[in-house]
Amino acid sequence: MQIPAPGQLPSGLRVYAIGDVHGCAPRLGALHAAIAADWAARPAARCAVVHLGDYVDRGPGSAAVLERLCGPGPMPGAEMVLLRGNHEAMMMGSLAAGPGTAAEDLWLWNGGDATLASYGAKDAGFTPPAAHRALLERTALTWQAGSYFFVHAGIDPRRPLEAQRSQDLLWIREPFLSWPRPLPMIVVHGHTPCRVPELRSNRIGIDTGAVAGGPLTCLVLEGKQLRFLHA
């Protein structure tokens, strides 16, 4: 069912935005299949598939998730947008610092041990496949379309968009989540789990806790309407 959206996309563009995956490779595969079926049933002029980050950690299939994301995407011709989450940032920092470092400790404390296990590795001294490393390095912090701003965690509502700090884009919760006033754009984000998608006038949260047993959620935006797909 389509419902009115708080923002608007350019005519002819459909956006599929996917929340936090956290190593749930089968669910990501199922959601990509649902997106492909949705697109085949009613294609539009242009399509973008936006992944909001946190592909790795906590769940058992982080390596498989990154391998899937290295592929062509759910359907030919779609623009694939890969945003960076705080867990990708921790993984990259840990790999750069190496084993026995504070960066590795932070990563392991936040579920990096599951990612290591998915590669059959014991510590941050391992070398992931070159394609996985390249994917992590090319992830972006934000993406925009129409009146929507896509980001992993959110924004600092006290700063203009051009002055946002990467720390906030990757990690922020408050004061973003409870901000009562309009923001410069409608922010589509993950990072903070919720039982169902949070649809507010200034933001849409779609981390529905897939790794904790909830669904993996995809927000579908088109024109002035929105709907959801789940796996």
C-alpha positions as CSV (number, residue, x, y, z in Angstrom):
1,M,0.0,0.0,0.0
2,Q,1.3,3.4,-0.9
3,I,0.9,6.3,1.5
4,P,1.8,10.0,1.2
5,A,5.5,10.7,1.8
6,P,6.8,13.7,3.7
7,G,9.1,14.6,0.7
8,Q,9.3,14.2,-3.0
9,L,11.5,12.6,-5.6
10,P,12.1,13.8,-9.2
11,S,9.6,12.5,-11.7
12,G,10.5,9.1,-13.1
13,L,12.9,8.1,-10.2
14,R,12.2,5.3,-7.8
15,V,14.5,4.7,-4.8
16,Y,14.8,1.5,-2.9
17,A,16.6,2.2,0.4
18,I,17.7,-0.8,2.5
19,G,18.3,-0.7,6.3
20,D,21.1,-2.3,8.4
21,V,22.0,-5.8,7.2
22,H,24.6,-6.8,9.8
23,G,25.7,-10.0,8.2
24,C,22.2,-11.4,7.4
25,A,23.2,-12.5,3.9
26,P,20.1,-14.7,3.2
27,R,17.7,-11.9,4.1
28,L,19.7,-9.5,1.9
29,G,19.4,-12.0,-1.0
30,A,15.7,-12.3,-0.4
31,L,15.2,-8.6,-0.3
32,H,17.2,-8.0,-3.5
33,A,14.9,-10.7,-5.1
34,A,11.8,-8.8,-3.8
35,I,13.1,-5.6,-5.2
36,A,13.8,-7.2,-8.6
37,A,10.3,-8.6,-8.7
38,D,8.8,-5.3,-7.7
39,W,10.7,-3.5,-10.5
40,A,9.7,-6.2,-13.1
41,A,6.1,-5.8,-12.1
42,R,6.1,-2.0,-12.7
43,P,9.3,-0.5,-13.9
44,A,10.0,3.3,-13.8
45,A,12.2,5.5,-15.9
46,R,15.1,5.4,-13.4
47,C,16.0,3.4,-10.3
48,A,18.5,3.7,-7.4
49,V,19.1,1.1,-4.8
50,V,20.5,2.7,-1.7
51,H,22.1,0.6,1.0
52,L,22.4,2.6,4.3
53,G,25.4,0.9,5.7
54,D,26.2,-1.6,8.5
55,Y,26.7,-4.6,6.2
56,V,29.0,-6.3,8.6
57,D,29.3,-7.5,12.2
58,R,27.0,-9.4,14.7
59,G,25.4,-11.6,12.1
60,P,27.1,-14.7,10.7
61,G,27.4,-13.8,7.0
62,S,29.4,-10.5,6.8
63,A,31.8,-11.8,4.1
64,A,28.8,-13.1,2.1
65,V,27.0,-9.8,2.3
66,L,30.1,-7.9,1.0
67,E,30.4,-10.4,-1.8
68,R,26.8,-9.8,-2.8
69,L,27.3,-6.1,-2.7
70,C,30.3,-6.4,-5.0
71,G,27.9,-7.8,-7.7
72,P,25.7,-5.9,-10.1
73,G,22.8,-5.4,-7.8
74,P,19.1,-6.6,-7.8
75,M,18.5,-5.7,-11.5
76,P,20.4,-4.4,-14.5
77,G,20.6,-0.7,-15.0
78,A,19.9,0.3,-11.4
79,E,22.2,2.8,-9.7
80,M,23.8,1.1,-6.7
81,V,24.5,3.5,-3.8
82,L,26.6,2.0,-0.9
83,L,26.7,4.2,2.1
84,R,29.2,3.7,5.0
85,G,27.9,2.7,8.4
86,N,29.8,3.0,11.7
87,H,30.5,-0.7,11.6
88,E,32.3,-0.4,8.2
89,A,34.2,2.5,9.7
90,M,35.2,0.4,12.7
91,M,36.2,-2.5,10.4
92,M,38.3,-0.3,8.2
93,G,40.0,1.4,11.2
94,S,40.8,-2.0,12.8
95,L,42.3,-3.4,9.6
96,A,44.4,-0.3,9.2
97,A,45.6,-0.4,12.9
98,G,46.1,-4.2,13.0
99,P,45.8,-6.7,15.9
100,G,46.2,-5.8,19.5
101,T,45.2,-2.2,19.1
102,A,42.5,-0.1,20.6
103,A,40.8,0.1,17.2
104,E,40.6,-3.7,17.1
105,D,39.2,-3.8,20.6
106,L,36.5,-1.4,19.7
107,W,35.5,-3.4,16.6
108,L,35.5,-6.7,18.5
109,W,33.4,-5.2,21.2
110,N,30.8,-4.1,18.6
111,G,30.5,-7.5,16.9
112,G,33.6,-7.6,14.7
113,D,34.3,-11.2,16.0
114,A,31.4,-12.4,13.8
115,T,32.9,-10.7,10.8
116,L,36.3,-12.3,11.5
117,A,34.6,-15.7,11.8
118,S,32.9,-15.3,8.5
119,Y,36.3,-15.0,6.9
120,G,37.8,-17.8,8.9
121,A,40.2,-15.2,10.5
122,K,41.2,-14.7,14.1
123,D,42.2,-11.1,14.4
124,A,42.5,-7.8,12.4
125,G,45.8,-9.0,10.9
126,F,44.0,-10.8,8.1
127,T,43.6,-9.4,4.5
128,P,40.1,-9.4,3.1
129,P,39.5,-10.0,-0.6
130,A,40.6,-7.1,-2.7
131,A,37.1,-6.5,-4.0
132,H,35.7,-6.3,-0.4
133,R,38.4,-3.9,0.6
134,A,37.7,-1.7,-2.4
135,L,34.0,-1.8,-1.7
136,L,34.6,-0.6,1.8
137,E,36.9,2.2,0.7
138,R,34.4,3.5,-1.9
139,T,31.4,3.7,0.4
140,A,30.0,7.3,0.6
141,L,28.8,9.1,3.7
142,T,25.6,10.6,2.2
143,W,23.5,10.6,-0.9
144,Q,20.7,13.0,-1.9
145,A,17.7,12.8,-4.3
146,G,14.8,15.3,-4.5
147,S,14.0,16.4,-0.9
148,Y,15.6,13.3,0.6
149,F,19.0,13.0,2.4
150,F,20.2,9.4,2.8
151,V,22.7,8.7,5.6
152,H,23.6,5.9,8.0
153,A,22.9,7.4,11.4
154,G,21.5,10.8,10.9
155,I,22.6,14.4,11.1
156,D,23.3,17.0,13.7
157,P,20.2,19.2,13.4
158,R,22.1,22.2,14.8
159,R,24.5,22.3,11.8
160,P,23.8,22.9,8.1
161,L,24.1,19.9,5.8
162,E,27.4,21.2,4.3
163,A,28.9,21.4,7.8
164,Q,28.1,17.9,9.0
165,R,30.8,15.9,10.8
166,S,31.5,12.3,9.7
167,Q,31.3,11.2,13.3
168,D,27.7,12.4,13.5
169,L,26.7,11.0,10.1
170,L,28.0,7.6,11.3
171,W,27.1,7.5,15.0
172,I,24.5,10.2,16.0
173,R,21.4,9.5,17.9
174,E,20.5,12.5,20.0
175,P,19.5,15.3,19.5
176,F,18.7,14.0,16.0
177,L,16.1,11.3,16.9
178,S,14.0,13.6,19.0
179,W,14.4,16.8,17.0
180,P,10.8,18.3,16.8
181,R,11.4,20.8,14.1
182,P,11.9,20.6,10.3
183,L,15.3,19.6,9.0
184,P,16.9,20.9,5.8
185,M,15.8,17.7,4.0
186,I,13.9,14.6,4.9
187,V,16.5,12.3,6.4
188,V,16.3,8.5,5.6
189,H,18.5,6.6,8.0
190,G,19.3,3.3,9.8
191,H,21.6,2.8,12.8
192,T,18.9,3.0,15.6
193,P,16.8,-0.2,15.7
194,C,13.0,0.1,15.8
195,R,10.3,-2.6,15.7
196,V,8.7,-1.0,12.7
197,P,9.9,1.8,10.4
198,E,9.7,5.2,12.0
199,L,7.9,7.6,9.7
200,R,8.1,11.2,10.9
201,S,7.7,14.6,9.2
202,N,11.5,15.2,9.2
203,R,13.0,11.7,9.1
204,I,12.4,8.0,8.2
205,G,14.2,5.3,10.2
206,I,14.4,1.8,8.6
207,D,16.7,-0.2,10.8
208,T,14.2,-2.8,11.9
209,G,16.7,-5.1,13.7
210,A,17.2,-7.8,11.2
211,V,20.1,-9.3,13.1
212,A,18.0,-9.4,16.3
213,G,15.1,-11.3,14.6
214,G,13.3,-8.4,13.0
215,P,12.7,-8.0,9.3
216,L,15.2,-6.5,6.9
217,T,13.4,-3.5,5.6
218,C,13.4,-1.6,2.2
219,L,11.8,1.8,1.9
220,V,10.4,2.4,-1.6
221,L,10.1,6.1,-2.6
222,E,8.5,7.4,-5.8
223,G,7.1,10.8,-6.4
224,K,5.2,11.8,-3.3
225,Q,4.4,8.3,-2.2
226,L,6.2,5.6,-0.1
227,R,5.8,2.0,0.7
228,F,7.8,-0.9,2.2
229,L,9.2,-4.3,1.3
230,H,10.5,-6.7,3.9
231,A,12.5,-9.9,4.1
